[in-house]
Amino acid sequence: MSYTESFSRTIAVHYSGTVTVNYPASEHGGSTTASYSGTAYEQVDVDIHVDTAPFDASVANCNNHVNGLTASVGAMNTAQCIAIRKNADKVSKALIDGFFHTVRTDMGTQKAELEQVINARLLLLRQQATSLKAIQDTMAEDYARTTARYQKIFNDLNRELSNRIHEIDQPVFKLVEGVEKQNDRMLHTDMVQTVATISKESSVLQAQVNTASVKNHTLQAMTQAQNFLMSKALSDRAIQNTCIDGSGKDGYWVPVCYMKTESENHQVERQCLVPDYLSSRDKDMEYKLCQQLDEMDFNQETETAEEQVKSYVQSEIATHIKGSDPHSMRVKDMINKLLNQ
C-alpha cells in the first residue's frame, strides 16, 4: 500500500580559505592576505511519497502464480508417488509370486522324490516284514517240532533210565526187604549172636542204596543240564538269525528345524524345533541342540544358486518394468542395489 515518509536533518558545512585584500595607498600602501574559516548550518526537510499500488498488484499476481504452481507441484508429486507405489507394488508382487512359485515348485519336486523314496522304503519294509513273519512262523514250527521230538526222547530216556535203575537195584531192594524181615524175626528168636553181623551187612547195603540214589539224582541233574544247554543253543541260533549285522554304533537321523533371525536393533534370536516324542523325554533338548547348532559352520550358498536367483530376478524386472524413463530406471537400480547387498 502507498505511504508518505518525512525526513528532517541539519546539515553542517565547514568552510575555510584565504583572501587578498588591497588597502589604499599611504606611506605603506599595498595588499595583504587574510585567512578565514567557519561552519555553516542548514536545516533540510524532505517529504517522500511512495506509491506501492503497481508493486502490490505485481506481488498479488506473483502470489497467484506461486499458488497455482504449488498446486500443480503437489498434484504432480501426488501422482508421482501413486505411480511409484503402484510400480513398487507390481514389482514386489512379481518378485514375491516368483519366489513363492520357485519355492513351491522346488518343494513339490522334493515332495514327489521323497514320496517315491518313502513308497519304495515302505514296500521294502512290507516285504521284509512278510519275510520275517514267515521266518518267525517257520522257526516257531521248527522249535515246537524239535521240542516235541526231544521231549519225547528225553521222556523215553528218563523212563528207560528209571526202569534200568530199578532193575539194577532190584536185588538190593529185595535184599533189604529180606534183611528187615530177618531182623524182625531174629529179634523175636534166640539168634541174637547174629545181630552184629546182620547189622554190618545192613550198613553196607544201605551205603549201596545211597550210592544208587546219588547216581539217580546225578543223572537227573545231567538230563536237566542237557535240556538247558539244548534250549540255550536253540535260543542263541534264533537270536543270531533275527539280529541285523552291525557294530553296535549305528546312528539314527532325527529331523530338526533350526532358525536364526536378526531384528532391526541387531538382536539375534535362535529357535530349534524337534519332534514331540524327543522333546517330551528331555525338556532341555531344544536348548542343547541350539547351542550345538550355533557352533556349526553351515555351507554357504553356492555361486550357481546365486546366479540362478539373480538371473530370475533380472528376467522378472525386464518383464514387468519395460519403460526407459528415469523413474523406471531408478526402480531398476534400487532393486539391483537391494539384490546385491
C-alpha positions as CSV (number, residue, x, y, z in Angstrom):
1,M,0.0,0.0,0.0
2,S,1.2,3.6,-0.6
3,Y,2.7,5.6,2.2
4,T,4.4,9.0,2.9
5,E,7.6,9.4,4.8
6,S,9.1,12.7,6.1
7,F,12.8,13.2,6.8
8,S,14.5,16.2,8.6
9,R,18.2,16.8,9.1
10,T,20.6,19.6,9.9
11,I,23.5,19.8,7.5
12,A,26.8,21.3,8.7
13,V,29.2,22.6,6.1
14,H,32.7,23.6,7.1
15,Y,34.4,26.3,5.1
16,S,37.9,27.9,5.1
17,G,40.1,29.9,2.8
18,T,42.3,32.9,2.2
19,V,41.6,36.2,0.5
20,T,43.9,39.0,-0.7
21,V,42.9,42.5,0.5
22,N,44.1,45.7,-1.1
23,Y,44.2,48.8,1.0
24,P,44.7,52.4,-0.1
25,A,48.0,53.9,-0.9
26,S,49.7,55.5,2.0
27,E,53.0,55.6,3.4
28,H,53.0,51.9,3.4
29,G,50.3,51.1,0.8
30,G,49.8,47.8,-0.9
31,S,47.9,44.5,-0.3
32,T,47.8,41.7,2.3
33,T,46.4,38.1,2.6
34,A,43.8,37.3,5.2
35,S,42.6,33.8,6.2
36,Y,39.1,32.8,7.2
37,S,37.2,29.7,8.4
38,G,33.9,28.6,9.9
39,T,30.9,26.2,9.8
40,A,27.6,26.9,8.2
41,Y,24.4,25.0,9.4
42,E,21.3,24.5,7.2
43,Q,18.1,22.7,8.2
44,V,16.8,20.4,5.4
45,D,13.2,18.9,5.4
46,V,12.3,16.3,2.8
47,D,8.8,14.7,2.3
48,I,8.8,11.4,0.3
49,H,5.5,9.9,-1.0
50,V,5.8,6.2,-2.1
51,D,3.1,4.8,-4.4
52,T,3.1,0.9,-4.0
53,A,0.0,0.1,-5.9
54,P,1.8,-1.3,-9.0
55,F,4.1,-3.3,-6.8
56,D,1.2,-4.7,-4.8
57,A,-0.6,-5.7,-8.0
58,S,2.6,-7.4,-9.2
59,V,3.0,-9.2,-5.8
60,A,-0.6,-10.3,-5.9
61,N,-0.2,-11.6,-9.4
62,C,3.0,-13.4,-8.5
63,N,1.3,-14.9,-5.4
64,N,-1.5,-16.2,-7.6
65,H,1.1,-17.8,-9.9
66,V,3.0,-19.3,-7.0
67,N,-0.2,-20.8,-5.5
68,G,-1.0,-22.3,-8.9
69,L,2.5,-23.6,-9.2
70,T,2.3,-25.1,-5.7
71,A,-1.0,-26.8,-6.5
72,S,0.5,-28.2,-9.7
73,V,3.6,-29.4,-8.0
74,G,1.5,-31.0,-5.2
75,A,-0.7,-32.7,-7.8
76,M,2.3,-33.9,-9.7
77,N,4.0,-35.1,-6.6
78,T,0.9,-37.0,-5.6
79,A,0.6,-38.5,-9.0
80,Q,4.3,-39.5,-9.0
81,C,4.0,-41.0,-5.5
82,I,1.0,-43.0,-6.6
83,A,2.8,-44.2,-9.8
84,I,5.9,-45.1,-7.8
85,R,3.8,-47.0,-5.3
86,K,1.9,-48.8,-8.0
87,N,5.1,-49.8,-9.8
88,A,6.7,-50.8,-6.5
89,D,3.6,-52.9,-5.7
90,K,3.8,-54.6,-9.1
91,V,7.5,-55.3,-8.8
92,S,7.1,-56.6,-5.2
93,K,4.1,-58.7,-6.1
94,A,6.0,-60.1,-9.1
95,L,9.1,-60.9,-7.0
96,I,7.0,-62.4,-4.2
97,D,4.9,-64.5,-6.6
98,G,8.0,-65.6,-8.5
99,F,9.8,-66.5,-5.3
100,F,7.0,-68.5,-3.8
101,H,6.4,-70.1,-7.2
102,T,10.0,-71.2,-7.3
103,V,9.8,-72.4,-3.7
104,R,6.5,-74.2,-4.3
105,T,7.9,-75.9,-7.4
106,D,11.1,-76.9,-5.6
107,M,9.1,-78.2,-2.6
108,G,6.7,-80.1,-5.0
109,T,9.7,-81.7,-6.7
110,Q,11.3,-82.7,-3.4
111,K,7.9,-84.0,-2.2
112,A,7.5,-86.1,-5.2
113,E,11.0,-87.5,-4.9
114,L,10.5,-88.2,-1.1
115,E,7.2,-89.8,-1.8
116,Q,8.9,-92.2,-4.3
117,V,11.6,-93.0,-1.8
118,I,9.1,-93.4,1.1
119,N,6.9,-95.7,-1.1
120,A,9.9,-97.8,-2.1
121,R,11.0,-98.0,1.6
122,L,7.5,-98.9,2.7
123,L,7.3,-101.6,0.0
124,L,10.7,-102.9,1.1
125,L,9.6,-102.8,4.8
126,R,6.4,-104.7,4.0
127,Q,8.4,-107.3,2.1
128,Q,10.9,-107.6,4.9
129,A,8.0,-107.8,7.4
130,T,6.4,-110.6,5.4
131,S,9.7,-112.4,5.1
132,L,10.4,-112.0,8.9
133,K,6.8,-113.2,9.7
134,A,7.4,-116.3,7.5
135,I,10.8,-116.9,9.2
136,Q,9.2,-116.5,12.6
137,D,6.4,-118.9,11.8
138,T,8.9,-121.4,10.4
139,M,11.1,-121.0,13.5
140,A,8.1,-121.4,15.8
141,E,7.1,-124.6,14.0
142,D,10.6,-126.0,14.0
143,Y,11.0,-125.1,17.6
144,A,7.7,-126.8,18.5
145,R,8.5,-129.8,16.4
146,T,12.1,-130.1,17.8
147,T,10.9,-129.5,21.3
148,A,8.2,-132.2,21.0
149,R,10.7,-134.7,19.4
150,Y,13.4,-134.1,22.1
151,Q,10.8,-134.0,24.8
152,K,9.6,-137.5,23.7
153,I,13.2,-138.7,23.5
154,F,14.1,-137.3,27.0
155,N,10.9,-138.8,28.5
156,D,11.7,-142.1,27.0
157,L,15.3,-141.8,28.3
158,N,14.0,-140.9,31.7
159,R,11.6,-143.8,31.8
160,E,14.3,-146.2,30.5
161,L,16.8,-145.0,33.0
162,S,14.3,-145.3,35.8
163,N,13.5,-148.8,34.7
164,R,17.2,-149.7,34.4
165,I,18.0,-148.3,37.8
166,H,15.1,-150.2,39.4
167,E,16.3,-153.4,37.5
168,I,19.9,-152.9,38.7
169,D,18.9,-152.1,42.3
170,Q,16.1,-154.7,42.4
171,P,18.3,-157.3,44.2
172,V,19.3,-154.7,46.7
173,F,15.7,-153.8,47.3
174,K,14.8,-157.4,47.7
175,L,17.8,-158.0,50.0
176,V,16.8,-155.0,52.1
177,E,13.3,-156.3,52.4
178,G,14.6,-159.8,53.3
179,V,17.1,-158.3,55.9
180,E,14.4,-156.3,57.5
181,K,12.2,-159.4,57.8
182,Q,15.1,-161.4,59.1
183,N,15.9,-158.7,61.6
184,D,12.4,-158.7,62.9
185,R,12.4,-162.5,63.1
186,M,15.8,-162.6,64.8
187,L,14.8,-160.0,67.4
188,H,12.0,-162.3,68.4
189,T,14.1,-165.5,68.5
190,D,17.3,-166.7,70.2
191,M,19.6,-165.8,67.3
192,V,20.9,-162.7,69.0
193,Q,24.5,-163.6,68.2
194,T,24.0,-163.0,64.5
195,V,22.6,-159.4,65.0
196,A,26.0,-157.8,64.8
197,T,26.9,-159.5,61.5
198,I,23.5,-158.7,60.0
199,S,23.8,-155.0,61.2
200,K,27.2,-154.7,59.4
201,E,25.8,-156.2,56.2
202,S,22.8,-153.9,56.5
203,S,25.1,-150.9,56.7
204,V,26.9,-151.9,53.6
205,L,23.6,-152.4,51.8
206,Q,22.4,-149.0,53.0
207,A,25.6,-147.4,51.6
208,Q,25.0,-149.1,48.3
209,V,21.4,-147.9,48.2
210,N,22.5,-144.3,49.0
211,T,25.1,-144.5,46.2
212,A,22.4,-145.7,43.7
213,S,20.2,-142.8,44.8
214,V,23.0,-140.3,44.3
215,K,23.6,-141.7,40.9
216,N,20.0,-141.4,40.0
217,H,19.9,-137.7,41.2
218,T,23.1,-137.0,39.3
219,L,21.6,-138.5,36.1
220,Q,18.6,-136.3,36.5
221,A,20.8,-133.2,37.0
222,M,22.7,-134.1,33.9
223,T,19.5,-134.5,32.0
224,Q,18.2,-131.1,33.1
225,A,21.6,-129.5,32.2
226,Q,21.4,-131.1,28.8
227,N,17.9,-129.7,28.3
228,F,19.0,-126.3,29.4
229,L,22.0,-126.3,27.0
230,M,19.8,-127.5,24.1
231,S,17.2,-124.7,24.7
232,K,20.0,-122.2,25.1
233,A,21.6,-123.3,21.8
234,L,18.2,-123.0,20.1
235,S,17.6,-119.6,21.6
236,D,21.1,-118.3,20.5
237,R,20.5,-119.6,17.0
238,A,17.1,-117.9,16.8
239,I,18.6,-114.6,18.1
240,Q,21.5,-114.9,15.6
241,N,19.1,-115.4,12.7
242,T,16.9,-112.5,13.6
243,C,19.6,-109.9,14.6
244,I,20.9,-107.5,12.0
245,D,24.6,-107.4,11.4
246,G,26.2,-104.2,12.8
247,S,28.9,-102.8,15.0
248,G,26.5,-101.6,17.7
249,K,27.4,-98.0,16.9
250,D,24.8,-97.3,14.2
251,G,23.2,-93.8,14.4
252,Y,19.7,-92.6,13.8
253,W,18.7,-89.4,12.0
254,V,16.1,-87.1,13.6
255,P,14.5,-84.2,11.7
256,V,15.4,-80.8,13.3
257,C,14.4,-77.3,12.2
258,Y,17.0,-74.6,13.2
259,M,16.0,-70.9,12.7
260,K,18.2,-67.9,13.3
261,T,16.7,-64.3,12.9
262,E,18.2,-60.9,13.4
263,S,15.9,-57.9,14.2
264,E,16.4,-54.2,13.2
265,N,18.2,-53.5,16.5
266,H,20.7,-56.3,15.8
267,Q,19.3,-58.7,18.3
268,V,19.8,-62.4,17.3
269,E,17.1,-64.9,18.1
270,R,17.6,-68.6,17.8
271,Q,14.9,-71.3,17.8
272,C,15.2,-75.1,17.4
273,L,12.2,-77.3,16.7
274,V,12.4,-81.1,17.4
275,P,9.7,-83.8,17.3
276,D,7.4,-84.1,20.3
277,Y,8.5,-87.7,21.1
278,L,12.0,-86.4,21.7
279,S,11.2,-83.1,23.5
280,S,8.8,-84.9,25.8
281,R,11.7,-87.0,27.1
282,D,14.2,-84.2,27.6
283,K,12.9,-80.7,28.3
284,D,16.3,-79.1,27.6
285,M,16.6,-80.9,24.2
286,E,15.8,-77.7,22.2
287,Y,18.3,-75.6,24.2
288,K,21.1,-78.1,23.8
289,L,20.5,-78.5,20.1
290,C,20.5,-74.7,19.6
291,Q,23.8,-74.5,21.5
292,Q,25.4,-77.2,19.3
293,L,24.0,-76.0,16.0
294,D,25.1,-72.4,16.8
295,E,28.7,-73.6,16.8
296,M,28.4,-75.4,13.5
297,D,29.5,-73.9,10.2
298,F,26.7,-74.2,7.6
299,N,27.5,-74.4,3.9
300,Q,27.2,-71.0,2.2
301,E,25.0,-70.6,-0.9
302,T,26.8,-71.7,-4.0
303,E,27.6,-69.4,-6.8
304,T,25.4,-71.4,-9.2
305,A,22.3,-70.9,-7.0
306,E,23.1,-67.2,-6.5
307,E,23.5,-66.8,-10.3
308,Q,20.2,-68.6,-10.9
309,V,18.4,-66.2,-8.4
310,K,19.9,-63.1,-10.0
311,S,19.0,-64.3,-13.5
312,Y,15.4,-65.0,-12.4
313,V,15.1,-61.5,-10.8
314,Q,16.6,-59.8,-13.9
315,S,14.1,-61.6,-16.2
316,E,11.2,-60.6,-13.9
317,I,12.4,-57.0,-13.9
318,A,12.7,-57.0,-17.7
319,T,9.1,-58.4,-17.9
320,H,7.3,-56.1,-15.5
321,I,9.4,-52.9,-15.9
322,K,9.7,-52.2,-19.6
323,G,9.9,-48.4,-19.6
324,S,13.2,-46.5,-20.0
325,D,12.0,-43.3,-18.3
326,P,14.0,-42.0,-15.3
327,H,11.5,-43.4,-12.8
328,S,11.7,-46.9,-14.2
329,M,15.5,-46.7,-14.3
330,R,15.6,-45.6,-10.6
331,V,13.3,-48.5,-9.7
332,K,15.6,-51.0,-11.5
333,D,18.7,-49.6,-9.9
334,M,17.2,-49.8,-6.5
335,I,16.1,-53.4,-7.0
336,N,19.6,-54.3,-8.2
337,K,21.1,-52.5,-5.3
338,L,19.0,-54.4,-2.8
339,L,19.7,-57.6,-4.5
340,N,23.5,-57.2,-4.4
341,Q,23.6,-56.3,-0.7
